[in-house]
Amino acid sequence: MKTYQFLFTLLFLVFSSITVAQNQTAKVAGVVLDENNKPVEGVTVSYQTKSTTTDKNGFYGITVPANQKIVLVFTHESLKKITATLQLKANEEKEFYVVMNDAEQLGEVVVTGRKSRVQGIVSVSPETIRKNPSAMQGVESVIKLMPSASGNNELSSGYNVRGGNYDENLVYVNEIEVYRPFLVRSGQQEGLSFTNTDMVQNVDFSAGGFQAKYGDKLSSVLDITYRTPKKYSISADASFLGGSITGEGISKNKKWSAITGVRYRDNSLFVNSQETQTNYRPTFADVQTNVNFSPNDQWSFSFLGNVSQNKYNYQPLTRQTNFGTIDEPIALQVFYEGQEKDKYQTLFGAFKTTFNKDDNNNFRLITSVYHTQEQEYFDIFAAYFLGEVDTNIGSETLGEVTFNRGIGTQLNHARNDLDALIINAEIKGTHQINNKKHQIDWGFKYTRENIRDRIVEWEVIDSAGFSINPPEFDFPNDQPYNPYIGPLVPYQNVRATNFIDIDRLSGFAQWNTKTNLGSSQFWITAGARFHNWTVSGDGISNAKSQTVFSPRAQFTLKPDWDKDMLFRFAAGYYHQPPFYRELRDMNGAVNPNVKAQQSIHFVLSNDYNFLMNNRKFKLVTEAYYKTMTDVNTYTLENVRIRYRANNDAEAYAYGFETRLNGEFVPGTESWLSFGYMKTEENQDDKGYIARPTDQRLKFGILFQDYMPNLPNMKLYLNLVYNTGLPGGSPSYADAYTYQSRLRDYRRADVGFSYVLTEKNNERAAGHWLKKFEDLSIGFEIFNLFNNQNAITNTWVRDVYTKNQYGIPNYMTTRVFNIKLTAKL
């Protein structure tokens, strides 16, 4: 870990150039990797009668004739054969890296990293995800480090992309759409995301301009593929935050395979680090399984199942938050009574049938059922004291509240229940035409959503003995000069019972082709989607059937240059037909005729693959613009979204992003990212103001390293800096008259891992460590620099000056964790 090497690398990436000498032969050398970016030993690399074999590090080198086309063939007994046509100059030394079983053959060039490079999709290594130190471990923790995505809540798997919110992101596992809980209002209630990282094989992410084959959301697509086992294996993780165990295997005839994971999570470490003292007893657990059956080369069947139960029992006791200035320090003291009991139980099952008619025609039938039962019960009474802090050095009451400016109480009550059943049936097809020069994809999907929702939620606020009426309640109140004779009503009161059915029919057709523009390569992807939906249910008589169409296109150019560059332009319409939560307004009433939000994406990007010091690097830059109409505006509190359900706004978002990733340290993957984004909305033609997710600047670093003198010791570091989000205004305030921003979000998480099996191949046969494929002990520090990051504000009134203070609700402080990982 040498700083000067790191800085030199960054400078070299900008100013490096390539020179060649002259001779009659050339040399090709590189590394062969598998789909998990691990070196593959024993790959035969051949040209005519010459051949060589990759070593244990996946490295190969072979001498070939210069100034003529040669065909290299890469073969391995358990991986797909790859051929590559090259033409090298005299005495040229070509660095050529190959990913076997995961490559796209493009005429005379093999572009490693799969089709994702042509399609503008970012691929993330599952190994990087598993090793990344994060409070909310999983795929989402790495997505939040990308320049296009943000998430200022380390206890939530939710993220927003390019000005969108948490509900605007598609998530697929094995081509099956997965869902988030409905009632979650706080990140610490989530516990587990759906994706089990120990079962993951591929992770692809698109932040905009994605293809028509993906569904109807406004912002992004996260496409995850679970691993199909090739051998028997078992792995386990255990830490102070919980544990997991994953087992996989394959039958002797290779027709059956299965992988199953069990997880348990406990966030007590994080919650107990916050300012609010609590009795906290959470349990988050799930079981997932993926079973595959392939009776022959044409047919295959798979089942993906998940059972999840999250119980969140929360009993706050006290809280003290110090804020203000050096000259005028103020403290908020809160004393609580009551508790919160939430429960989320989900069942998910999906069957997928694949029929390969021949090499050119593929059909897939996918059915899934998602059932969630959610309960949110709480009665919490809070008495607060807003006072001045004694700052006199030497005083016996130093740091304590000595004078109260405000006294008040607040009572929150909820009895919310939700039962949702979502059924999907989908058929898809893929066809290769004209010797695979063209590809046609199509699909049709039917969805039935049945929602049963009861909302009983109210809040009573009392300040200095006076009950505060809601803002819209128009009744004279000039206490204490005259007695109040009006009714006593809750400050907020939401009561509704909704039994809703939504029927959806959607489909797509897409065409892909590759051609040449002179000596350059050119790809075209064009397609369109349609989506029809109807809302029905008790008390709904005026619902209209609605239909939207979404044409989309991508154009990718690979110039015939010495430098490996791609240029991509994508544009299209993107619609988000409303889900149940988007139909429900602030008072809990359902508006069945809410329109689909519409966005037009324009994305221009460039990626540049290059080698430096025999290591791979990639620089990706993107500029984008999105215009949005029929916007369904909302308020955001922690991770709870409440929509106005009236399509009363228009909006836009634009920005610029860049990401540099590669092997800054040999054998590891790291990246640096930067993003600038601006997004605003115009409600009812009042003018443009910042949207709740207007995150202007974003810096992210994911860095991996090891100690040269102690190679068993690995370092994993992620750093995030986000400028402050809008928000924090009182819930009753007009967004146009009350604009404020939270403080900047700064966080660093670091993990150290000592790998006991680092040099297992050098150990004698029979050594006890030979039984393990991986055995490591880890130490993690979350929020390394103990930054105080706020997610929202609590608004408190000062009785004497009638001022209102926004008291930050801070997130987690510094937390330590020990972790043990084993794989057999």
NORUR-V162960 format. One record per residue. N is the residue number from 1. SS is DSSP state (hx for helix, st for strand, lp for the rest). OMEGA is omega in whole degrees, -180 to 180 (999 if undefined). Layout:
n=N ss=SS omega=OMEGA
n=N ss=SS omega=OMEGA
This chain:
n=1 ss=lp omega=-178
n=2 ss=lp omega=-174
n=3 ss=hx omega=-175
n=4 ss=hx omega=177
n=5 ss=hx omega=180
n=6 ss=hx omega=-180
n=7 ss=hx omega=178
n=8 ss=hx omega=178
n=9 ss=hx omega=-179
n=10 ss=hx omega=179
n=11 ss=hx omega=-178
n=12 ss=hx omega=179
n=13 ss=hx omega=-178
n=14 ss=hx omega=-170
n=15 ss=hx omega=-176
n=16 ss=lp omega=174
n=17 ss=lp omega=-175
n=18 ss=lp omega=177
n=19 ss=lp omega=-179
n=20 ss=lp omega=176
n=21 ss=lp omega=-176
n=22 ss=lp omega=175
n=23 ss=lp omega=-176
n=24 ss=lp omega=178
n=25 ss=st omega=178
n=26 ss=st omega=-178
n=27 ss=st omega=175
n=28 ss=st omega=179
n=29 ss=st omega=179
n=30 ss=st omega=-178
n=31 ss=st omega=175
n=32 ss=st omega=-178
n=33 ss=st omega=172
n=34 ss=lp omega=-175
n=35 ss=lp omega=177
n=36 ss=lp omega=180
n=37 ss=lp omega=175
n=38 ss=lp omega=-180
n=39 ss=st omega=179
n=40 ss=lp omega=179
n=41 ss=lp omega=174
n=42 ss=lp omega=176
n=43 ss=lp omega=178
n=44 ss=st omega=178
n=45 ss=st omega=-172
n=46 ss=st omega=172
n=47 ss=st omega=-175
n=48 ss=lp omega=-177
n=49 ss=lp omega=180
n=50 ss=st omega=178
n=51 ss=st omega=175
n=52 ss=st omega=-177
n=53 ss=st omega=179
n=54 ss=lp omega=179
n=55 ss=lp omega=-176
n=56 ss=lp omega=177
n=57 ss=lp omega=-180
n=58 ss=lp omega=-175
n=59 ss=st omega=175
n=60 ss=st omega=175
n=61 ss=st omega=-177
n=62 ss=st omega=179
n=63 ss=st omega=-176
n=64 ss=st omega=177
n=65 ss=st omega=179
n=66 ss=lp omega=173
n=67 ss=lp omega=174
n=68 ss=lp omega=-180
n=69 ss=st omega=176
n=70 ss=st omega=-179
n=71 ss=st omega=175
n=72 ss=st omega=-180
n=73 ss=st omega=179
n=74 ss=st omega=-178
n=75 ss=st omega=177
n=76 ss=st omega=-173
n=77 ss=lp omega=-177
n=78 ss=lp omega=-179
n=79 ss=st omega=-179
n=80 ss=st omega=178
n=81 ss=st omega=178
n=82 ss=st omega=175
n=83 ss=st omega=-179
n=84 ss=st omega=178
n=85 ss=st omega=-177
n=86 ss=st omega=172
n=87 ss=st omega=-174
n=88 ss=lp omega=176
n=89 ss=lp omega=-180
n=90 ss=lp omega=177
n=91 ss=lp omega=180
n=92 ss=lp omega=174
n=93 ss=st omega=-174
n=94 ss=st omega=173
n=95 ss=st omega=-174
n=96 ss=lp omega=-178
n=97 ss=lp omega=-175
n=98 ss=st omega=171
n=99 ss=st omega=-177
n=100 ss=lp omega=-177
n=101 ss=lp omega=-178
n=102 ss=lp omega=-177
n=103 ss=st omega=179
n=104 ss=st omega=179
n=105 ss=st omega=-175
n=106 ss=st omega=178
n=107 ss=lp omega=-174
n=108 ss=lp omega=180
n=109 ss=st omega=172
n=110 ss=st omega=178
n=111 ss=st omega=179
n=112 ss=st omega=-175
n=113 ss=lp omega=174
n=114 ss=lp omega=-180
n=115 ss=lp omega=-176
n=116 ss=hx omega=-178
n=117 ss=hx omega=179
n=118 ss=hx omega=-175
n=119 ss=hx omega=179
n=120 ss=lp omega=-178
n=121 ss=lp omega=177
n=122 ss=st omega=178
n=123 ss=st omega=-178
n=124 ss=st omega=179
n=125 ss=lp omega=176
n=126 ss=hx omega=179
n=127 ss=hx omega=177
n=128 ss=hx omega=-180
n=129 ss=hx omega=-177
n=130 ss=hx omega=-176
n=131 ss=hx omega=-178
n=132 ss=lp omega=179
n=133 ss=lp omega=-178
n=134 ss=lp omega=179
n=135 ss=lp omega=177
n=136 ss=lp omega=-173
n=137 ss=lp omega=179
n=138 ss=lp omega=-179
n=139 ss=hx omega=-175
n=140 ss=hx omega=-179
n=141 ss=hx omega=178
n=142 ss=hx omega=177
n=143 ss=hx omega=-178
n=144 ss=lp omega=178
n=145 ss=lp omega=-180
n=146 ss=lp omega=-175
n=147 ss=lp omega=-176
n=148 ss=lp omega=-174
n=149 ss=st omega=179
n=150 ss=st omega=175
n=151 ss=lp omega=-175
n=152 ss=lp omega=179
n=153 ss=lp omega=-174
n=154 ss=lp omega=179
n=155 ss=lp omega=-179
n=156 ss=lp omega=174
n=157 ss=lp omega=-179
n=158 ss=lp omega=177
n=159 ss=lp omega=176
n=160 ss=st omega=-173
n=161 ss=st omega=173
n=162 ss=lp omega=174
n=163 ss=lp omega=178
n=164 ss=lp omega=176
n=165 ss=lp omega=-174
n=166 ss=hx omega=-177
n=167 ss=hx omega=-172
n=168 ss=hx omega=-176
n=169 ss=st omega=175
n=170 ss=st omega=175
n=171 ss=st omega=178
n=172 ss=st omega=169
n=173 ss=st omega=-177
n=174 ss=lp omega=180
n=175 ss=lp omega=-178
n=176 ss=st omega=-179
n=177 ss=st omega=179
n=178 ss=lp omega=-170
n=179 ss=lp omega=175
n=180 ss=lp omega=175
n=181 ss=lp omega=-176
n=182 ss=lp omega=-166
n=183 ss=lp omega=-176
n=184 ss=lp omega=179
n=185 ss=lp omega=-179
n=186 ss=lp omega=-179
n=187 ss=hx omega=-177
n=188 ss=hx omega=177
n=189 ss=hx omega=-173
n=190 ss=lp omega=178
n=191 ss=lp omega=-176
n=192 ss=lp omega=168
n=193 ss=lp omega=-177
n=194 ss=lp omega=-171
n=195 ss=lp omega=173
n=196 ss=lp omega=-173
n=197 ss=hx omega=179
n=198 ss=hx omega=-179
n=199 ss=hx omega=-171
n=200 ss=st omega=173
n=201 ss=st omega=-179
n=202 ss=st omega=175
n=203 ss=st omega=177
n=204 ss=st omega=-177
n=205 ss=st omega=175
n=206 ss=st omega=-176
n=207 ss=lp omega=179
n=208 ss=lp omega=-178
n=209 ss=lp omega=-176
n=210 ss=lp omega=-168
n=211 ss=lp omega=-178
n=212 ss=lp omega=-178
n=213 ss=lp omega=176
n=214 ss=lp omega=-168
n=215 ss=lp omega=-170
n=216 ss=lp omega=171
n=217 ss=lp omega=-172
n=218 ss=lp omega=-163
n=219 ss=lp omega=-168
n=220 ss=st omega=176
n=221 ss=st omega=171
n=222 ss=st omega=-173
n=223 ss=st omega=-174
n=224 ss=st omega=176
n=225 ss=st omega=176
n=226 ss=st omega=-174
n=227 ss=lp omega=170
n=228 ss=lp omega=-173
n=229 ss=lp omega=175
n=230 ss=lp omega=-179
n=231 ss=lp omega=176
n=232 ss=lp omega=-180
n=233 ss=st omega=175
n=234 ss=st omega=180
n=235 ss=st omega=-178
n=236 ss=st omega=174
n=237 ss=st omega=176
n=238 ss=st omega=179
n=239 ss=st omega=177
n=240 ss=lp omega=-180
n=241 ss=lp omega=-180
n=242 ss=st omega=-178
n=243 ss=st omega=178
n=244 ss=st omega=174
n=245 ss=st omega=-177
n=246 ss=st omega=177
n=247 ss=st omega=179
n=248 ss=st omega=-180
n=249 ss=st omega=-179
n=250 ss=st omega=-178
n=251 ss=lp omega=-179
n=252 ss=lp omega=180
n=253 ss=lp omega=176
n=254 ss=lp omega=-178
n=255 ss=lp omega=-179
n=256 ss=st omega=172
n=257 ss=st omega=-178
n=258 ss=st omega=174
n=259 ss=st omega=-176
n=260 ss=st omega=179
n=261 ss=st omega=176
n=262 ss=st omega=-178
n=263 ss=st omega=174
n=264 ss=st omega=-176
n=265 ss=st omega=177
n=266 ss=lp omega=-177
n=267 ss=lp omega=-176
n=268 ss=hx omega=180
n=269 ss=hx omega=-177
n=270 ss=hx omega=-178
n=271 ss=hx omega=180
n=272 ss=lp omega=178
n=273 ss=lp omega=-178
n=274 ss=lp omega=-176
n=275 ss=lp omega=180
n=276 ss=lp omega=176
n=277 ss=st omega=-173
n=278 ss=st omega=159
n=279 ss=st omega=-168
n=280 ss=st omega=-178
n=281 ss=st omega=-180
n=282 ss=st omega=169
n=283 ss=st omega=178
n=284 ss=st omega=-178
n=285 ss=st omega=174
n=286 ss=st omega=176
n=287 ss=st omega=177
n=288 ss=st omega=176
n=289 ss=st omega=176
n=290 ss=st omega=-176
n=291 ss=st omega=-178
n=292 ss=st omega=177
n=293 ss=st omega=-180
n=294 ss=lp omega=-178
n=295 ss=lp omega=179
n=296 ss=lp omega=-176
n=297 ss=lp omega=-176
n=298 ss=lp omega=-173
n=299 ss=st omega=171
n=300 ss=st omega=-178
n=301 ss=st omega=179
n=302 ss=st omega=177
n=303 ss=st omega=175
n=304 ss=st omega=-178
n=305 ss=st omega=-180
n=306 ss=st omega=172
n=307 ss=st omega=-175
n=308 ss=st omega=176
n=309 ss=st omega=177
n=310 ss=st omega=175
n=311 ss=st omega=-175
n=312 ss=st omega=178
n=313 ss=st omega=-168
n=314 ss=st omega=179
n=315 ss=st omega=-179
n=316 ss=st omega=-178
n=317 ss=st omega=-179
n=318 ss=st omega=176
n=319 ss=st omega=170
n=320 ss=st omega=179
n=321 ss=st omega=177
n=322 ss=st omega=-180
n=323 ss=st omega=-178
n=324 ss=st omega=-178
n=325 ss=lp omega=178
n=326 ss=lp omega=-180
n=327 ss=lp omega=-176
n=328 ss=lp omega=178
n=329 ss=st omega=-179
n=330 ss=st omega=179
n=331 ss=st omega=173
n=332 ss=st omega=175
n=333 ss=st omega=-180
n=334 ss=st omega=176
n=335 ss=st omega=-172
n=336 ss=st omega=166
n=337 ss=st omega=180
n=338 ss=st omega=-177
n=339 ss=st omega=178
n=340 ss=st omega=177
n=341 ss=st omega=179
n=342 ss=st omega=179
n=343 ss=st omega=177
n=344 ss=st omega=180
n=345 ss=st omega=-178
n=346 ss=st omega=174
n=347 ss=st omega=-178
n=348 ss=st omega=177
n=349 ss=st omega=-178
n=350 ss=st omega=174
n=351 ss=st omega=179
n=352 ss=st omega=178
n=353 ss=st omega=-180
n=354 ss=st omega=178
n=355 ss=st omega=176
n=356 ss=st omega=-179
n=357 ss=st omega=175
n=358 ss=st omega=-178
n=359 ss=lp omega=-173
n=360 ss=lp omega=-174
n=361 ss=st omega=-177
n=362 ss=st omega=179
n=363 ss=st omega=-179
n=364 ss=st omega=175
n=365 ss=st omega=-175
n=366 ss=st omega=173
n=367 ss=st omega=-179
n=368 ss=st omega=177
n=369 ss=st omega=178
n=370 ss=st omega=180
n=371 ss=st omega=179
n=372 ss=st omega=173
n=373 ss=st omega=-173
n=374 ss=st omega=-178
n=375 ss=st omega=-180
n=376 ss=st omega=-178
n=377 ss=st omega=173
n=378 ss=st omega=170
n=379 ss=st omega=-177
n=380 ss=st omega=177
n=381 ss=st omega=-178
n=382 ss=st omega=173
n=383 ss=st omega=-175
n=384 ss=st omega=177
n=385 ss=st omega=179
n=386 ss=st omega=-172
n=387 ss=st omega=179
n=388 ss=st omega=-176
n=389 ss=st omega=177
n=390 ss=lp omega=-179
n=391 ss=lp omega=-180
n=392 ss=lp omega=-179
n=393 ss=lp omega=-178
n=394 ss=lp omega=179
n=395 ss=lp omega=179
n=396 ss=lp omega=-180
n=397 ss=lp omega=-180
n=398 ss=lp omega=178
n=399 ss=lp omega=-179
n=400 ss=lp omega=178
n=401 ss=st omega=-177
n=402 ss=st omega=-180
n=403 ss=st omega=-178
n=404 ss=st omega=176
n=405 ss=st omega=-176
n=406 ss=st omega=178
n=407 ss=st omega=179
n=408 ss=st omega=178
n=409 ss=st omega=-179
n=410 ss=st omega=179
n=411 ss=st omega=179
n=412 ss=st omega=-177
n=413 ss=st omega=175
n=414 ss=st omega=169
n=415 ss=st omega=-176
n=416 ss=st omega=178
n=417 ss=st omega=178
n=418 ss=st omega=176
n=419 ss=st omega=-177
n=420 ss=st omega=176
n=421 ss=st omega=-178
n=422 ss=st omega=-178
n=423 ss=st omega=-180
n=424 ss=st omega=171
n=425 ss=st omega=-171
n=426 ss=st omega=173
n=427 ss=st omega=-179
n=428 ss=st omega=176
n=429 ss=st omega=176
n=430 ss=st omega=-175
n=431 ss=st omega=175
n=432 ss=st omega=-174
n=433 ss=st omega=175
n=434 ss=lp omega=178
n=435 ss=lp omega=176
n=436 ss=lp omega=176
n=437 ss=lp omega=179
n=438 ss=st omega=177
n=439 ss=st omega=178
n=440 ss=st omega=174
n=441 ss=st omega=178
n=442 ss=st omega=178
n=443 ss=st omega=175
n=444 ss=st omega=-175
n=445 ss=st omega=173
n=446 ss=st omega=-179
n=447 ss=st omega=175
n=448 ss=st omega=-180
n=449 ss=st omega=178
n=450 ss=st omega=-175
n=451 ss=st omega=173
n=452 ss=st omega=-169
n=453 ss=st omega=173
n=454 ss=st omega=-179
n=455 ss=st omega=171
n=456 ss=st omega=-172
n=457 ss=st omega=177
n=458 ss=st omega=-178
n=459 ss=st omega=177
n=460 ss=st omega=-179
n=461 ss=st omega=178
n=462 ss=st omega=-179
n=463 ss=st omega=179
n=464 ss=lp omega=176
n=465 ss=lp omega=-178
n=466 ss=st omega=177
n=467 ss=st omega=-176
n=468 ss=lp omega=178
n=469 ss=lp omega=177
n=470 ss=lp omega=-176
n=471 ss=lp omega=-176
n=472 ss=lp omega=-178
n=473 ss=lp omega=-173
n=474 ss=lp omega=176
n=475 ss=lp omega=-176
n=476 ss=lp omega=178
n=477 ss=lp omega=179
n=478 ss=lp omega=175
n=479 ss=lp omega=6
n=480 ss=lp omega=-175
n=481 ss=lp omega=177
n=482 ss=lp omega=-180
n=483 ss=lp omega=179
n=484 ss=lp omega=-177
n=485 ss=lp omega=-179
n=486 ss=lp omega=180
n=487 ss=lp omega=173
n=488 ss=lp omega=-177
n=489 ss=lp omega=177
n=490 ss=lp omega=178
n=491 ss=lp omega=172
n=492 ss=st omega=-178
n=493 ss=st omega=-179
n=494 ss=st omega=179
n=495 ss=st omega=-179
n=496 ss=st omega=173
n=497 ss=st omega=-175
n=498 ss=st omega=171
n=499 ss=st omega=-169
n=500 ss=st omega=171
n=501 ss=st omega=177
n=502 ss=st omega=177
n=503 ss=st omega=-177
n=504 ss=st omega=172
n=505 ss=st omega=-178
n=506 ss=st omega=179
n=507 ss=st omega=180
n=508 ss=st omega=170
n=509 ss=st omega=-173
n=510 ss=st omega=-179
n=511 ss=st omega=177
n=512 ss=st omega=175
n=513 ss=st omega=177
n=514 ss=st omega=180
n=515 ss=st omega=180
n=516 ss=st omega=171
n=517 ss=st omega=-171
n=518 ss=lp omega=178
n=519 ss=lp omega=180
n=520 ss=st omega=179
n=521 ss=st omega=-174
n=522 ss=st omega=179
n=523 ss=st omega=177
n=524 ss=st omega=172
n=525 ss=st omega=-179
n=526 ss=st omega=-179
n=527 ss=st omega=180
n=528 ss=st omega=176
n=529 ss=st omega=167
n=530 ss=st omega=-179
n=531 ss=st omega=177
n=532 ss=st omega=180
n=533 ss=st omega=178
n=534 ss=st omega=179
n=535 ss=st omega=177
n=536 ss=st omega=180
n=537 ss=st omega=-178
n=538 ss=lp omega=176
n=539 ss=lp omega=-179
n=540 ss=lp omega=-178
n=541 ss=lp omega=-175
n=542 ss=lp omega=-177
n=543 ss=lp omega=179
n=544 ss=lp omega=173
n=545 ss=lp omega=-177
n=546 ss=st omega=-180
n=547 ss=st omega=176
n=548 ss=st omega=177
n=549 ss=st omega=-174
n=550 ss=st omega=174
n=551 ss=st omega=-178
n=552 ss=st omega=180
n=553 ss=st omega=175
n=554 ss=st omega=177
n=555 ss=st omega=-178
n=556 ss=st omega=-179
n=557 ss=st omega=173
n=558 ss=st omega=-178
n=559 ss=lp omega=177
n=560 ss=lp omega=-180
n=561 ss=lp omega=175
n=562 ss=lp omega=179
n=563 ss=lp omega=-176
n=564 ss=st omega=-177
n=565 ss=st omega=172
n=566 ss=st omega=174
n=567 ss=st omega=-176
n=568 ss=st omega=173
n=569 ss=st omega=180
n=570 ss=st omega=177
n=571 ss=st omega=178
n=572 ss=st omega=175
n=573 ss=st omega=178
n=574 ss=st omega=-179
n=575 ss=st omega=174
n=576 ss=st omega=174
n=577 ss=lp omega=-171
n=578 ss=lp omega=169
n=579 ss=lp omega=-174
n=580 ss=hx omega=-177
n=581 ss=hx omega=179
n=582 ss=hx omega=176
n=583 ss=hx omega=-173
n=584 ss=st omega=-177
n=585 ss=lp omega=-175
n=586 ss=lp omega=-178
n=587 ss=lp omega=178
n=588 ss=lp omega=-180
n=589 ss=lp omega=-179
n=590 ss=st omega=173
n=591 ss=lp omega=-173
n=592 ss=lp omega=-175
n=593 ss=lp omega=172
n=594 ss=lp omega=-179
n=595 ss=lp omega=173
n=596 ss=lp omega=173
n=597 ss=st omega=-176
n=598 ss=st omega=178
n=599 ss=st omega=173
n=600 ss=st omega=-178
n=601 ss=st omega=167
n=602 ss=st omega=-177
n=603 ss=st omega=176
n=604 ss=st omega=-174
n=605 ss=st omega=177
n=606 ss=st omega=170
n=607 ss=st omega=-171
n=608 ss=st omega=177
n=609 ss=st omega=180
n=610 ss=st omega=179
n=611 ss=st omega=174
n=612 ss=st omega=-177
n=613 ss=lp omega=179
n=614 ss=lp omega=178
n=615 ss=st omega=-176
n=616 ss=st omega=174
n=617 ss=st omega=179
n=618 ss=st omega=177
n=619 ss=st omega=-179
n=620 ss=st omega=175
n=621 ss=st omega=179
n=622 ss=st omega=170
n=623 ss=st omega=-175
n=624 ss=st omega=173
n=625 ss=st omega=178
n=626 ss=st omega=172
n=627 ss=st omega=-172
n=628 ss=st omega=177
n=629 ss=st omega=-176
n=630 ss=st omega=-176
n=631 ss=st omega=177
n=632 ss=lp omega=-174
n=633 ss=lp omega=-173
n=634 ss=st omega=169
n=635 ss=st omega=-176
n=636 ss=st omega=178
n=637 ss=st omega=-171
n=638 ss=lp omega=175
n=639 ss=lp omega=179
n=640 ss=st omega=179
n=641 ss=st omega=176
n=642 ss=st omega=-175
n=643 ss=st omega=174
n=644 ss=lp omega=171
n=645 ss=lp omega=180
n=646 ss=lp omega=177
n=647 ss=lp omega=-170
n=648 ss=lp omega=-174
n=649 ss=st omega=168
n=650 ss=st omega=-174
n=651 ss=st omega=175
n=652 ss=st omega=174
n=653 ss=st omega=174
n=654 ss=st omega=-179
n=655 ss=st omega=-180
n=656 ss=st omega=-177
n=657 ss=st omega=173
n=658 ss=st omega=180
n=659 ss=st omega=178
n=660 ss=st omega=178
n=661 ss=st omega=-179
n=662 ss=st omega=-177
n=663 ss=lp omega=174
n=664 ss=lp omega=171
n=665 ss=lp omega=-175
n=666 ss=lp omega=177
n=667 ss=lp omega=179
n=668 ss=lp omega=177
n=669 ss=lp omega=178
n=670 ss=st omega=175
n=671 ss=st omega=174
n=672 ss=st omega=-179
n=673 ss=st omega=177
n=674 ss=st omega=178
n=675 ss=st omega=172
n=676 ss=st omega=-178
n=677 ss=st omega=174
n=678 ss=st omega=178
n=679 ss=st omega=-179
n=680 ss=st omega=179
n=681 ss=st omega=-179
n=682 ss=st omega=-179
n=683 ss=st omega=175
n=684 ss=lp omega=178
n=685 ss=lp omega=177
n=686 ss=lp omega=-176
n=687 ss=lp omega=-176
n=688 ss=st omega=173
n=689 ss=st omega=-178
n=690 ss=st omega=174
n=691 ss=lp omega=-178
n=692 ss=lp omega=-179
n=693 ss=lp omega=-179
n=694 ss=lp omega=-179
n=695 ss=lp omega=-169
n=696 ss=lp omega=-175
n=697 ss=st omega=-180
n=698 ss=st omega=173
n=699 ss=st omega=178
n=700 ss=st omega=178
n=701 ss=st omega=168
n=702 ss=st omega=-173
n=703 ss=st omega=177
n=704 ss=st omega=-176
n=705 ss=st omega=172
n=706 ss=st omega=-178
n=707 ss=st omega=-177
n=708 ss=lp omega=-179
n=709 ss=lp omega=179
n=710 ss=st omega=-173
n=711 ss=st omega=177
n=712 ss=st omega=-177
n=713 ss=st omega=-180
n=714 ss=st omega=178
n=715 ss=st omega=177
n=716 ss=st omega=-174
n=717 ss=st omega=169
n=718 ss=st omega=-179
n=719 ss=st omega=179
n=720 ss=st omega=170
n=721 ss=st omega=176
n=722 ss=st omega=173
n=723 ss=lp omega=-171
n=724 ss=lp omega=177
n=725 ss=lp omega=170
n=726 ss=st omega=177
n=727 ss=lp omega=-179
n=728 ss=lp omega=178
n=729 ss=lp omega=177
n=730 ss=lp omega=-175
n=731 ss=lp omega=-178
n=732 ss=lp omega=-174
n=733 ss=lp omega=174
n=734 ss=lp omega=-177
n=735 ss=lp omega=-178
n=736 ss=lp omega=180
n=737 ss=lp omega=-177
n=738 ss=lp omega=179
n=739 ss=lp omega=177
n=740 ss=lp omega=178
n=741 ss=st omega=174
n=742 ss=lp omega=179
n=743 ss=lp omega=180
n=744 ss=lp omega=-180
n=745 ss=st omega=-180
n=746 ss=st omega=-178
n=747 ss=st omega=175
n=748 ss=st omega=175
n=749 ss=st omega=-178
n=750 ss=st omega=177
n=751 ss=st omega=175
n=752 ss=st omega=-178
n=753 ss=st omega=175
n=754 ss=st omega=-174
n=755 ss=st omega=-179
n=756 ss=lp omega=-177
n=757 ss=lp omega=-174
n=758 ss=lp omega=-177
n=759 ss=lp omega=-178
n=760 ss=hx omega=-178
n=761 ss=hx omega=179
n=762 ss=hx omega=-179
n=763 ss=lp omega=-179
n=764 ss=lp omega=178
n=765 ss=lp omega=-179
n=766 ss=lp omega=177
n=767 ss=lp omega=-174
n=768 ss=hx omega=179
n=769 ss=hx omega=178
n=770 ss=hx omega=179
n=771 ss=hx omega=-175
n=772 ss=lp omega=169
n=773 ss=lp omega=177
n=774 ss=st omega=175
n=775 ss=st omega=-176
n=776 ss=st omega=176
n=777 ss=st omega=-175
n=778 ss=st omega=175
n=779 ss=st omega=-175
n=780 ss=st omega=175
n=781 ss=st omega=178
n=782 ss=st omega=-175
n=783 ss=lp omega=-172
n=784 ss=lp omega=-176
n=785 ss=lp omega=174
n=786 ss=lp omega=178
n=787 ss=lp omega=177
n=788 ss=lp omega=180
n=789 ss=lp omega=-178
n=790 ss=st omega=178
n=791 ss=st omega=177
n=792 ss=st omega=174
n=793 ss=st omega=167
n=794 ss=st omega=-175
n=795 ss=st omega=-175
n=796 ss=st omega=-179
n=797 ss=st omega=173
n=798 ss=lp omega=-175
n=799 ss=lp omega=-172
n=800 ss=lp omega=-179
n=801 ss=lp omega=-178
n=802 ss=lp omega=173
n=803 ss=lp omega=173
n=804 ss=st omega=-178
n=805 ss=st omega=174
n=806 ss=st omega=-178
n=807 ss=st omega=-176
n=808 ss=st omega=170
n=809 ss=st omega=-173
n=810 ss=st omega=177
n=811 ss=lp omega=-172
n=812 ss=lp omega=176
n=813 ss=lp omega=-178
n=814 ss=lp omega=-178
n=815 ss=st omega=179
n=816 ss=st omega=-179
n=817 ss=st omega=175
n=818 ss=st omega=-173
n=819 ss=st omega=176
n=820 ss=st omega=-179
n=821 ss=st omega=179
n=822 ss=st omega=176
n=823 ss=st omega=180
n=824 ss=lp omega=999
